Structure formats: C-alpha cells, structure tokens
C-alpha cells in the first residue's frame, strides 16, 4: 500500500489528499473513507467525460459546498484561487484528489482525451449556493 | 437530459438506477444525489482499474452494507444472486449503476481493458461485515 495522507496547500484549506492504493494481480484498487480521507460525507457525485481537450470547466465558487475532485482516468489540471493566490494541481492518477472548501474559485482544464473526472460534493445541488461571477467571488472573500 | 429512474429487478431489492446525463459541448456530465438516485449517503468509495480482462472480482456478500456499482469507463458485468435467482447486469456507460443491498452475493467479471469501476458504499470498511464463503452466504439467507 502506498503512503497516504493529506498534503496541506498554502492556499487556504485546499488539500491534496492521497488515497490508499492496493495493487493486486486482479487489478488496482484505490479507496477513501469518510473521516480518514474524505473530509465530508458525500451527498452527491458527478462525473465528466468526453471533455474536449481545450475545454475549461468550473469557473465558479461555492458559498458552503465542499468538494473533492478525483481524476479516475487520464489527466486534468485543477486550478484553485482564494482571491489572493492561485495554485495548479495536476491530477493524473486515481490515488489522489483535491479537496476544495467553500469560497475557493475552481477551474478545470487541460483534460486528456480519455479524462474521467469524479467530483464528490458535500450536499445536493443548489443553484443559490453557486458564485458564478468572478467579481462577486472577490466581494465574497473580501477583496 | 436522458430519462432517469429506478428499474426494479426481480431479484430482491437489487436495482438498476439510471442517472441524469447532461450532454454539453464542453463534455458530458452524469450526476447522482442522495435520496433522488442514491438510496444511501456514501461513507466510502473505491475504484478498481487495470483489471485483467479474465479477472473475477467480488465473490462475497455483506451483512449490512449497501453498495452502488458504476462503470465510468469501458464495461463490466455485475452478477447478483440472492440464493435463489441470479441476474447479470452489463454496465457499459457512466449513466447507470447497480444498487446492491445487504445479503446479495455479488461478482464482477468481463472487465474491458480500460474498465474503471466506482463503488460507493454506505459505511466505512469493516471486515466483520463481509460474508466471503458461499456456503455461509446461503446459510445467512436461509437456503
């Protein structure tokens, strides 16, 4: 089993979380559990696939929602921003994920052709919790 | 958005659950929410990948755990059995999943080379909740 743990970002409470990877002749297995690797119990998941390679997705923040982004196939870059600093995370294997707390502007780009992205969210969909305008986001974070 | 809903199996309370699929020029998106499409709030997920094509995985039941199996890339067959009847589900797209309640013997096979399987589970890992012997399983379901 590979080393696992949480690597703290310099940007707010964004985290790169490493999940346990169990190699097996019958195939590799990665797992994550609430409280050990997942900072929240998910109430929603969504998956994106067949994303054109030059696409940019995300470009919003959430008022209260927490999310965990995992790339299960291929690769993509997750960019996070708190209004002051910006960081890029390359996700290119299923054994790691980026935890995104509320009030972080998030963008996904650089999807490989075969990219399959899984997002776990702490609550069900609520459009009123989205901040879709960057100027509004800056106002929310006091910038 | 494609039609969604729950297709009842003839085998106990196993269900094929269809998730909403939102096609978009920036890529396809599939989602599922607790209470609408997920019969439980997940506390664990695991992912298998690079599974050899002739592998057979699973071959156990759970005393209390509920699971949802989704194939996010490629394809595989999920076989479920309640001690009387057996059913096969071909999972070949991310917009559907098999819900497996407790006391169902489950087997995954026929993985395509690129298969990525996501399993959501209703609780964290507990080895004491597994039934790994088929005769024990039959005894548990009164056969």
Interface residues (C-beta under 8 A of the other chain):
Chain A: X25 X26 X27 X28 X29 X30 X31 X32 X33 X34 X35 X36 X38 X41 X42 X43 X44 X45 X46 X47 X48 X49 X50 X51 X52 X55 X56 X57 X70 X72 X73 X94 X111 X114 X116 X118 X120 X124 X125
Chain B: X25 X26 X27 X28 X29 X30 X31 X32 X33 X34 X35 X36 X38 X41 X42 X43 X44 X45 X46 X47 X48 X49 X50 X51 X52 X55 X56 X57 X70 X72 X73 X94 X111 X114 X116 X118 X120 X124 X125
